[in-house]
Amino acid sequence: NEFTNITDPKKLACHAGVAPFEYQSGSSIRGKTKVNHHARKRLKSLFHLGAMSAIRVKGEIQDYYLRKVAEGKNKMSVLNAVRNKLIHRICSVVHHQQKYDKNYTRTLA
């Protein structure tokens, strides 16, 4: 019931263990950002498999992944960003109750 109980994609990303959090104490920020380990492991693994498939298929997600890795980003952090992109897209499709359209353009109203 993740999609009926959680309507915000940011909350779903946190629930799935994809949203990174900074480790900070007071005014100092120590260490790298890390994801929450108290996440739904099954949900996170499904998003991981989807992200792995998405970076192997030609398209904008593969282009994004290759561009970020070429910039020197860590491969796993870029893969986590791809998971987050997938969560946002899935939430949007479920919220609007229509099929995914890769050529969709937003209308300004």
Stockholm file with secondary structure:
# STOCKHOLM 1.0

chainA/1-109         NEFTNITDPKKLACHAGVAPFEYQSGSSIRGKTKVNHHARKRLKSLFHLGAMSAIRVKGEIQDYYLRKVAEGKNKMSVLNAVRNKLIHRICSVVHHQQKYDKNYTRTLA
#=GR chainA/1-109 SS CHHHHCCCHHHHHHHTTCSEECCEETTEECSCCEECSSSCHHHHHHHHHHHHHHHHSSSHHHHHHHHHHHTTCCHHHHHHHHHHHHHHHHHHHHHHTSCCCTTCCCCCC
#=GC SS_cons         CHHHHCCCHHHHHHHTTCSEECCEETTEECSCCEECSSSCHHHHHHHHHHHHHHHHSSSHHHHHHHHHHHTTCCHHHHHHHHHHHHHHHHHHHHHHTSCCCTTCCCCCC
//
